[in-house]
Amino acid sequence: MKVLGYKYTTEQDAINAREACDTYYGIPVLPTDVTQNWVEYQVASLDIPIFWYITHDDSLDVVLGTPIDFDVTEPPID
């Protein structure tokens, strides 16, 4: 599957990107808020090497910069 987004070689880099978005948008306001993160990352576990990624949204550009196009291997559909 083609993805437009942000690709990371380590999970920690993906966590850091998510935290940067949370800080920029002030999420969460309180620890008890339902919304704890502005964005969530995914793992491309079927790809070699494995990588982590965040799917693009216009609201992320100001924090994460210009997105790139890349492929993610999807599991077969039975």
C-alpha angles and dihedrals in degrees: 000000000000115000131190108206148077122314126205131190094208132040089231090060089053090048090050091051091049091049091049089055091046091051093047093050096037095241123191103027090186129016088240094056116122091226108066100164135033091215138006129218128225132211122233093212096165093057124088113252097028114235139180125232146181119215113235124261123169090240090065098058094081090055106029101028129220115358124228134215117245141154127252120194112233125205115257116266112236 
